[in-house]
Amino acid sequence: MKITFERTGGFAGMRMAITVDVDSLPGPEAATLRKMVTDADFFNLAEIRSGHAIPDGFQYALTIEGDGKHRTIQVAEASIPDELRPLLNDLSLRARRQPRV
């Protein structure tokens, strides 16, 4: 499974992105990410409608490929479904921790 994550916007308008090859992660870490994708029911999430934009709010783009499936969603911070929030939070932390180039 491959996860591509991007967060844009915010006060400074900074972009943060990461691509995670879940199959290359240590077992427990890979299992945790897979569980978050399953718990979010990512491939079956109803279409997310963007609500009103929050000034300086974040925008998220998330693509997941795996098991013969591929889906991309884009969502504003104010419209994130509760079940998707843990996955986006985890990916935000991973993106922050990666070395800057």
A tleap script that builds the chain and sets N, CA, C and O, in Angstrom:
source leaprc.protein.ff14SB
mol = sequence {
  NMET LYS ILE THR PHE GLU ARG THR GLY GLY
  PHE ALA GLY MET ARG MET ALA ILE THR VAL
  ASP VAL ASP SER LEU PRO GLY PRO GLU ALA
  ALA THR LEU ARG LYS MET VAL THR ASP ALA
  ASP PHE PHE ASN LEU ALA GLU ILE ARG SER
  GLY HIE ALA ILE PRO ASP GLY PHE GLN TYR
  ALA LEU THR ILE GLU GLY ASP GLY LYS HIE
  ARG THR ILE GLN VAL ALA GLU ALA SER ILE
  PRO ASP GLU LEU ARG PRO LEU LEU ASN ASP
  LEU SER LEU ARG ALA ARG ARG GLN PRO ARG
  CVAL
}
set mol.1.N position { 0.845 -1.171 0.000 }
set mol.1.CA position { 0.000 0.000 0.000 }
set mol.1.C position { 0.892 1.236 0.000 }
set mol.1.O position { 1.902 1.292 0.701 }
set mol.2.N position { 0.501 2.219 -0.796 }
set mol.2.CA position { 1.238 3.477 -0.850 }
set mol.2.C position { 0.277 4.609 -0.506 }
set mol.2.O position { -0.834 4.681 -1.032 }
set mol.3.N position { 0.724 5.492 0.388 }
set mol.3.CA position { -0.087 6.631 0.815 }
set mol.3.C position { 0.661 7.911 0.467 }
set mol.3.O position { 1.816 8.089 0.852 }
set mol.4.N position { -0.003 8.794 -0.260 }
set mol.4.CA position { 0.561 10.105 -0.586 }
set mol.4.C position { -0.301 11.152 0.107 }
set mol.4.O position { -1.520 11.188 -0.062 }
set mol.5.N position { 0.352 11.996 0.884 }
set mol.5.CA position { -0.328 12.974 1.725 }
set mol.5.C position { 0.241 14.356 1.447 }
set mol.5.O position { 1.449 14.526 1.283 }
set mol.6.N position { -0.651 15.341 1.395 }
set mol.6.CA position { -0.215 16.722 1.235 }
set mol.6.C position { -1.126 17.623 2.060 }
set mol.6.O position { -2.349 17.487 2.036 }
set mol.7.N position { -0.503 18.549 2.791 }
set mol.7.CA position { -1.256 19.547 3.537 }
set mol.7.C position { -0.764 20.913 3.083 }
set mol.7.O position { 0.439 21.172 3.075 }
set mol.8.N position { -1.682 21.778 2.711 }
set mol.8.CA position { -1.337 23.125 2.274 }
set mol.8.C position { -2.176 24.117 3.067 }
set mol.8.O position { -3.131 23.747 3.749 }
set mol.9.N position { -1.799 25.374 2.961 }
set mol.9.CA position { -2.564 26.432 3.610 }
set mol.9.C position { -2.002 26.775 4.974 }
set mol.9.O position { -0.799 26.672 5.215 }
set mol.10.N position { -2.882 27.178 5.851 }
set mol.10.CA position { -2.454 27.621 7.165 }
set mol.10.C position { -2.013 29.071 7.117 }
set mol.10.O position { -2.033 29.703 6.060 }
set mol.11.N position { -1.623 29.584 8.245 }
set mol.11.CA position { -1.242 30.986 8.366 }
set mol.11.C position { -0.105 31.358 7.422 }
set mol.11.O position { -0.149 32.408 6.780 }
set mol.12.N position { 0.916 30.502 7.334 }
set mol.12.CA position { 2.075 30.808 6.503 }
set mol.12.C position { 1.956 30.257 5.091 }
set mol.12.O position { 2.829 30.503 4.258 }
set mol.13.N position { 0.893 29.517 4.808 }
set mol.13.CA position { 0.704 28.961 3.474 }
set mol.13.C position { 1.726 27.896 3.117 }
set mol.13.O position { 2.019 27.685 1.941 }
set mol.14.N position { 2.259 27.237 4.106 }
set mol.14.CA position { 3.312 26.246 3.862 }
set mol.14.C position { 2.722 24.925 3.378 }
set mol.14.O position { 1.619 24.533 3.758 }
set mol.15.N position { 3.487 24.260 2.533 }
set mol.15.CA position { 3.120 22.943 2.013 }
set mol.15.C position { 3.919 21.890 2.772 }
set mol.15.O position { 5.114 22.054 3.019 }
set mol.16.N position { 3.248 20.823 3.132 }
set mol.16.CA position { 3.891 19.705 3.805 }
set mol.16.C position { 3.396 18.443 3.110 }
set mol.16.O position { 2.193 18.266 2.922 }
set mol.17.N position { 4.319 17.568 2.728 }
set mol.17.CA position { 3.918 16.376 1.988 }
set mol.17.C position { 4.815 15.195 2.346 }
set mol.17.O position { 5.956 15.357 2.781 }
set mol.18.N position { 4.260 14.008 2.148 }
set mol.18.CA position { 5.025 12.787 2.370 }
set mol.18.C position { 4.360 11.664 1.578 }
set mol.18.O position { 3.143 11.646 1.391 }
set mol.19.N position { 5.183 10.737 1.124 }
set mol.19.CA position { 4.685 9.504 0.530 }
set mol.19.C position { 5.210 8.364 1.381 }
set mol.19.O position { 6.406 8.289 1.662 }
set mol.20.N position { 4.319 7.483 1.790 }
set mol.20.CA position { 4.680 6.380 2.666 }
set mol.20.C position { 4.407 5.066 1.946 }
set mol.20.O position { 3.281 4.796 1.528 }
set mol.21.N position { 5.453 4.249 1.805 }
set mol.21.CA position { 5.289 2.892 1.301 }
set mol.21.C position { 5.053 2.014 2.524 }
set mol.21.O position { 6.002 1.611 3.197 }
set mol.22.N position { 3.812 1.726 2.804 }
set mol.22.CA position { 3.433 1.017 4.024 }
set mol.22.C position { 4.085 -0.362 4.080 }
set mol.22.O position { 4.428 -0.842 5.160 }
set mol.23.N position { 4.257 -1.003 2.922 }
set mol.23.CA position { 4.844 -2.347 2.887 }
set mol.23.C position { 6.306 -2.361 3.313 }
set mol.23.O position { 6.832 -3.420 3.656 }
set mol.24.N position { 6.970 -1.213 3.298 }
set mol.24.CA position { 8.384 -1.166 3.682 }
set mol.24.C position { 8.574 -0.798 5.158 }
set mol.24.O position { 9.703 -0.781 5.647 }
set mol.25.N position { 7.494 -0.509 5.862 }
set mol.25.CA position { 7.575 -0.137 7.275 }
set mol.25.C position { 7.696 -1.381 8.155 }
set mol.25.O position { 7.296 -2.473 7.748 }
set mol.26.N position { 8.249 -1.217 9.362 }
set mol.26.CA position { 8.265 -2.338 10.308 }
set mol.26.C position { 6.833 -2.819 10.574 }
set mol.26.O position { 5.886 -2.034 10.515 }
set mol.27.N position { 6.686 -4.106 10.863 }
set mol.27.CA position { 5.378 -4.739 11.032 }
set mol.27.C position { 4.366 -3.985 11.864 }
set mol.27.O position { 3.268 -3.715 11.378 }
set mol.28.N position { 4.688 -3.631 13.112 }
set mol.28.CA position { 3.699 -2.938 13.942 }
set mol.28.C position { 3.294 -1.565 13.380 }
set mol.28.O position { 2.131 -1.171 13.456 }
set mol.29.N position { 4.254 -0.863 12.828 }
set mol.29.CA position { 3.974 0.466 12.258 }
set mol.29.C position { 3.076 0.339 11.032 }
set mol.29.O position { 2.131 1.111 10.867 }
set mol.30.N position { 3.372 -0.638 10.171 }
set mol.30.CA position { 2.546 -0.882 8.987 }
set mol.30.C position { 1.133 -1.291 9.400 }
set mol.30.O position { 0.152 -0.844 8.805 }
set mol.31.N position { 1.036 -2.137 10.414 }
set mol.31.CA position { -0.278 -2.594 10.884 }
set mol.31.C position { -1.103 -1.429 11.414 }
set mol.31.O position { -2.312 -1.370 11.186 }
set mol.32.N position { -0.461 -0.504 12.117 }
set mol.32.CA position { -1.159 0.658 12.657 }
set mol.32.C position { -1.715 1.525 11.529 }
set mol.32.O position { -2.868 1.954 11.587 }
set mol.33.N position { -0.903 1.785 10.506 }
set mol.33.CA position { -1.382 2.601 9.379 }
set mol.33.C position { -2.511 1.893 8.629 }
set mol.33.O position { -3.512 2.513 8.273 }
set mol.34.N position { -2.342 0.598 8.395 }
set mol.34.CA position { -3.402 -0.156 7.703 }
set mol.34.C position { -4.711 -0.108 8.495 }
set mol.34.O position { -5.790 0.017 7.916 }
set mol.35.N position { -4.607 -0.208 9.816 }
set mol.35.CA position { -5.802 -0.166 10.656 }
set mol.35.C position { -6.470 1.205 10.561 }
set mol.35.O position { -7.697 1.287 10.514 }
set mol.36.N position { -5.692 2.269 10.530 }
set mol.36.CA position { -6.280 3.610 10.406 }
set mol.36.C position { -7.016 3.762 9.075 }
set mol.36.O position { -8.085 4.371 9.018 }
set mol.37.N position { -6.439 3.204 8.003 }
set mol.37.CA position { -7.103 3.258 6.694 }
set mol.37.C position { -8.402 2.464 6.750 }
set mol.37.O position { -9.433 2.915 6.253 }
set mol.38.N position { -8.348 1.277 7.358 }
set mol.38.CA position { -9.545 0.441 7.489 }
set mol.38.C position { -10.587 1.109 8.373 }
set mol.38.O position { -11.767 1.148 8.024 }
set mol.39.N position { -10.154 1.638 9.526 }
set mol.39.CA position { -11.091 2.290 10.447 }
set mol.39.C position { -11.767 3.501 9.810 }
set mol.39.O position { -12.926 3.796 10.104 }
set mol.40.N position { -11.045 4.197 8.942 }
set mol.40.CA position { -11.616 5.347 8.236 }
set mol.40.C position { -12.537 4.901 7.105 }
set mol.40.O position { -13.295 5.704 6.559 }
set mol.41.N position { -12.467 3.608 6.756 }
set mol.41.CA position { -13.215 3.065 5.613 }
set mol.41.C position { -12.952 3.952 4.390 }
set mol.41.O position { -13.863 4.343 3.660 }
set mol.42.N position { -11.663 4.247 4.204 }
set mol.42.CA position { -11.223 5.232 3.216 }
set mol.42.C position { -11.812 5.015 1.831 }
set mol.42.O position { -12.293 5.960 1.205 }
set mol.43.N position { -11.777 3.777 1.347 }
set mol.43.CA position { -12.219 3.531 -0.025 }
set mol.43.C position { -13.739 3.598 -0.170 }
set mol.43.O position { -14.251 3.611 -1.290 }
set mol.44.N position { -14.459 3.641 0.942 }
set mol.44.CA position { -15.917 3.716 0.900 }
set mol.44.C position { -16.464 4.995 1.526 }
set mol.44.O position { -17.678 5.144 1.664 }
set mol.45.N position { -15.583 5.918 1.905 }
set mol.45.CA position { -16.049 7.180 2.484 }
set mol.45.C position { -16.993 7.881 1.517 }
set mol.45.O position { -16.749 7.933 0.312 }
set mol.46.N position { -18.059 8.409 2.061 }
set mol.46.CA position { -18.966 9.194 1.226 }
set mol.46.C position { -18.203 10.396 0.682 }
set mol.46.O position { -17.232 10.852 1.286 }
set mol.47.N position { -18.641 10.894 -0.444 }
set mol.47.CA position { -18.011 12.083 -1.023 }
set mol.47.C position { -18.024 13.195 0.014 }
set mol.47.O position { -19.051 13.472 0.635 }
set mol.48.N position { -16.880 13.823 0.192 }
set mol.48.CA position { -16.750 14.859 1.210 }
set mol.48.C position { -17.075 16.206 0.588 }
set mol.48.O position { -16.453 16.626 -0.388 }
set mol.49.N position { -18.041 16.860 1.157 }
set mol.49.CA position { -18.417 18.187 0.677 }
set mol.49.C position { -17.679 19.221 1.512 }
set mol.49.O position { -17.699 19.186 2.742 }
set mol.50.N position { -17.036 20.129 0.822 }
set mol.50.CA position { -16.329 21.193 1.536 }
set mol.50.C position { -17.339 22.171 2.097 }
set mol.50.O position { -18.214 22.667 1.386 }
set mol.51.N position { -17.204 22.435 3.374 }
set mol.51.CA position { -18.045 23.439 4.014 }
set mol.51.C position { -17.449 24.810 3.745 }
set mol.51.O position { -16.706 25.002 2.782 }
set mol.52.N position { -17.777 25.738 4.588 }
set mol.52.CA position { -17.217 27.079 4.420 }
set mol.52.C position { -15.726 27.045 4.742 }
set mol.52.O position { -15.292 26.327 5.643 }
set mol.53.N position { -14.968 27.808 4.016 }
set mol.53.CA position { -13.522 27.846 4.225 }
set mol.53.C position { -13.205 28.621 5.498 }
set mol.53.O position { -13.824 29.641 5.802 }
set mol.54.N position { -12.231 28.112 6.225 }
set mol.54.CA position { -11.753 28.787 7.423 }
set mol.54.C position { -10.539 29.615 7.015 }
set mol.54.O position { -9.617 29.078 6.400 }
set mol.55.N position { -10.512 30.900 7.338 }
set mol.55.CA position { -9.315 31.687 7.011 }
set mol.55.C position { -8.081 31.020 7.616 }
set mol.55.O position { -8.085 30.626 8.782 }
set mol.56.N position { -7.051 30.902 6.830 }
set mol.56.CA position { -5.796 30.283 7.238 }
set mol.56.C position { -5.950 28.812 7.611 }
set mol.56.O position { -5.084 28.259 8.289 }
set mol.57.N position { -7.025 28.173 7.186 }
set mol.57.CA position { -7.226 26.748 7.456 }
set mol.57.C position { -6.396 25.894 6.507 }
set mol.57.O position { -5.913 26.366 5.478 }
set mol.58.N position { -6.245 24.650 6.869 }
set mol.58.CA position { -5.488 23.713 6.048 }
set mol.58.C position { -6.390 23.024 5.029 }
set mol.58.O position { -7.590 22.852 5.240 }
set mol.59.N position { -5.766 22.638 3.920 }
set mol.59.CA position { -6.393 21.809 2.893 }
set mol.59.C position { -5.578 20.525 2.828 }
set mol.59.O position { -4.349 20.568 2.888 }
set mol.60.N position { -6.240 19.397 2.706 }
set mol.60.CA position { -5.558 18.109 2.665 }
set mol.60.C position { -5.873 17.389 1.361 }
set mol.60.O position { -6.998 17.435 0.865 }
set mol.61.N position { -4.863 16.725 0.819 }
set mol.61.CA position { -5.042 15.826 -0.322 }
set mol.61.C position { -4.436 14.498 0.104 }
set mol.61.O position { -3.306 14.451 0.591 }
set mol.62.N position { -5.181 13.435 -0.080 }
set mol.62.CA position { -4.749 12.119 0.358 }
set mol.62.C position { -5.065 11.106 -0.728 }
set mol.62.O position { -6.209 10.978 -1.164 }
set mol.63.N position { -4.029 10.383 -1.161 }
set mol.63.CA position { -4.192 9.326 -2.151 }
set mol.63.C position { -3.695 8.035 -1.536 }
set mol.63.O position { -2.606 7.979 -0.965 }
set mol.64.N position { -4.504 7.002 -1.658 }
set mol.64.CA position { -4.102 5.682 -1.175 }
set mol.64.C position { -4.267 4.699 -2.317 }
set mol.64.O position { -5.306 4.639 -2.974 }
set mol.65.N position { -3.194 3.918 -2.538 }
set mol.65.CA position { -3.190 2.879 -3.565 }
set mol.65.C position { -2.832 1.561 -2.896 }
set mol.65.O position { -1.865 1.485 -2.138 }
set mol.66.N position { -3.599 0.543 -3.173 }
set mol.66.CA position { -3.272 -0.765 -2.629 }
set mol.66.C position { -4.409 -1.738 -2.814 }
set mol.66.O position { -5.571 -1.346 -2.922 }
set mol.67.N position { -4.066 -3.014 -2.849 }
set mol.67.CA position { -5.057 -4.084 -3.017 }
set mol.67.C position { -5.925 -3.853 -4.249 }
set mol.67.O position { -7.124 -4.132 -4.232 }
set mol.68.N position { -5.314 -3.340 -5.321 }
set mol.68.CA position { -6.042 -3.102 -6.560 }
set mol.68.C position { -6.973 -1.902 -6.512 }
set mol.68.O position { -7.800 -1.727 -7.407 }
set mol.69.N position { -6.851 -1.072 -5.479 }
set mol.69.CA position { -7.706 0.107 -5.343 }
set mol.69.C position { -6.853 1.359 -5.398 }
set mol.69.O position { -5.662 1.339 -5.086 }
set mol.70.N position { -7.491 2.450 -5.802 }
set mol.70.CA position { -6.822 3.746 -5.876 }
set mol.70.C position { -7.887 4.816 -5.659 }
set mol.70.O position { -8.915 4.835 -6.337 }
set mol.71.N position { -7.623 5.711 -4.698 }
set mol.71.CA position { -8.574 6.796 -4.469 }
set mol.71.C position { -7.838 8.020 -3.954 }
set mol.71.O position { -6.893 7.918 -3.172 }
set mol.72.N position { -8.288 9.166 -4.405 }
set mol.72.CA position { -7.776 10.451 -3.928 }
set mol.72.C position { -8.953 11.243 -3.381 }
set mol.72.O position { -10.021 11.305 -3.990 }
set mol.73.N position { -8.733 11.844 -2.222 }
set mol.73.CA position { -9.733 12.763 -1.681 }
set mol.73.C position { -9.053 14.077 -1.356 }
set mol.73.O position { -7.861 14.117 -1.052 }
set mol.74.N position { -9.813 15.138 -1.421 }
set mol.74.CA position { -9.350 16.450 -1.008 }
set mol.74.C position { -10.379 16.981 -0.032 }
set mol.74.O position { -11.585 16.900 -0.265 }
set mol.75.N position { -9.881 17.525 1.063 }
set mol.75.CA position { -10.800 17.970 2.101 }
set mol.75.C position { -10.237 19.184 2.823 }
set mol.75.O position { -9.036 19.273 3.079 }
set mol.76.N position { -11.125 20.115 3.144 }
set mol.76.CA position { -10.746 21.278 3.943 }
set mol.76.C position { -10.774 20.881 5.408 }
set mol.76.O position { -11.506 19.977 5.809 }
set mol.77.N position { -9.974 21.563 6.190 }
set mol.77.CA position { -9.859 21.263 7.621 }
set mol.77.C position { -11.218 21.195 8.319 }
set mol.77.O position { -11.442 20.318 9.154 }
set mol.78.N position { -12.105 22.094 7.988 }
set mol.78.CA position { -13.414 22.159 8.649 }
set mol.78.C position { -14.340 21.018 8.240 }
set mol.78.O position { -15.371 20.804 8.878 }
set mol.79.N position { -13.992 20.286 7.191 }
set mol.79.CA position { -14.880 19.247 6.667 }
set mol.79.C position { -14.359 17.832 6.875 }
set mol.79.O position { -14.923 16.885 6.326 }
set mol.80.N position { -13.302 17.669 7.652 }
set mol.80.CA position { -12.708 16.345 7.841 }
set mol.80.C position { -13.673 15.452 8.624 }
set mol.80.O position { -14.091 15.806 9.727 }
set mol.81.N position { -14.026 14.298 8.059 }
set mol.81.CA position { -14.862 13.358 8.815 }
set mol.81.C position { -14.081 12.839 10.032 }
set mol.81.O position { -12.870 12.633 9.955 }
set mol.82.N position { -14.771 12.633 11.135 }
set mol.82.CA position { -14.117 12.167 12.360 }
set mol.82.C position { -13.307 10.900 12.151 }
set mol.82.O position { -12.227 10.753 12.722 }
set mol.83.N position { -13.819 9.982 11.336 }
set mol.83.CA position { -13.127 8.713 11.140 }
set mol.83.C position { -11.823 8.857 10.348 }
set mol.83.O position { -10.979 7.962 10.389 }
set mol.84.N position { -11.650 9.963 9.634 }
set mol.84.CA position { -10.441 10.193 8.848 }
set mol.84.C position { -9.376 10.969 9.626 }
set mol.84.O position { -8.197 10.935 9.273 }
set mol.85.N position { -9.787 11.654 10.662 }
set mol.85.CA position { -8.887 12.533 11.420 }
set mol.85.C position { -7.638 11.826 11.974 }
set mol.85.O position { -6.548 12.384 11.855 }
set mol.86.N position { -7.741 10.613 12.581 }
set mol.86.CA position { -6.528 9.959 13.101 }
set mol.86.C position { -5.485 9.698 12.017 }
set mol.86.O position { -4.289 9.862 12.258 }
set mol.87.N position { -5.925 9.295 10.834 }
set mol.87.CA position { -4.988 9.039 9.737 }
set mol.87.C position { -4.311 10.329 9.295 }
set mol.87.O position { -3.096 10.350 9.097 }
set mol.88.N position { -5.071 11.396 9.140 }
set mol.88.CA position { -4.479 12.678 8.730 }
set mol.88.C position { -3.520 13.208 9.792 }
set mol.88.O position { -2.472 13.762 9.459 }
set mol.89.N position { -3.868 13.043 11.058 }
set mol.89.CA position { -2.968 13.475 12.133 }
set mol.89.C position { -1.664 12.692 12.107 }
set mol.89.O position { -0.589 13.274 12.250 }
set mol.90.N position { -1.749 11.381 11.926 }
set mol.90.CA position { -0.547 10.543 11.868 }
set mol.90.C position { 0.341 10.949 10.695 }
set mol.90.O position { 1.557 11.076 10.846 }
set mol.91.N position { -0.262 11.151 9.537 }
set mol.91.CA position { 0.520 11.520 8.355 }
set mol.91.C position { 1.123 12.916 8.499 }
set mol.91.O position { 2.224 13.170 8.010 }
set mol.92.N position { 0.409 13.818 9.167 }
set mol.92.CA position { 0.963 15.157 9.428 }
set mol.92.C position { 2.218 15.050 10.292 }
set mol.92.O position { 3.216 15.718 10.020 }
set mol.93.N position { 2.175 14.222 11.320 }
set mol.93.CA position { 3.342 14.023 12.184 }
set mol.93.C position { 4.501 13.419 11.405 }
set mol.93.O position { 5.645 13.846 11.562 }
set mol.94.N position { 4.214 12.431 10.569 }
set mol.94.CA position { 5.276 11.806 9.756 }
set mol.94.C position { 5.916 12.829 8.826 }
set mol.94.O position { 7.137 12.864 8.674 }
set mol.95.N position { 5.090 13.656 8.208 }
set mol.95.CA position { 5.618 14.670 7.285 }
set mol.95.C position { 6.503 15.678 8.022 }
set mol.95.O position { 7.539 16.098 7.506 }
set mol.96.N position { 6.088 16.062 9.231 }
set mol.96.CA position { 6.879 16.997 10.029 }
set mol.96.C position { 8.215 16.415 10.446 }
set mol.96.O position { 9.204 17.144 10.532 }
set mol.97.N position { 8.264 15.122 10.706 }
set mol.97.CA position { 9.481 14.472 11.209 }
set mol.97.C position { 10.499 14.153 10.118 }
set mol.97.O position { 11.671 13.911 10.406 }
set mol.98.N position { 10.047 14.155 8.866 }
set mol.98.CA position { 10.992 13.764 7.804 }
set mol.98.C position { 12.049 14.857 7.599 }
set mol.98.O position { 11.781 16.043 7.792 }
set mol.99.N position { 13.241 14.435 7.208 }
set mol.99.CA position { 14.321 15.416 6.990 }
set mol.99.C position { 13.967 16.383 5.861 }
set mol.99.O position { 13.386 15.992 4.849 }
set mol.100.N position { 14.320 17.622 6.050 }
set mol.100.CA position { 14.095 18.653 5.018 }
set mol.100.C position { 15.214 18.568 3.989 }
set mol.100.O position { 16.376 18.339 4.323 }
set mol.101.N position { 14.833 18.757 2.732 }
set mol.101.CA position { 15.846 18.770 1.659 }
set mol.101.C position { 15.899 20.102 0.978 }
set mol.101.O position { 16.690 20.291 0.054 }
savepdb mol mol.pdb
quit
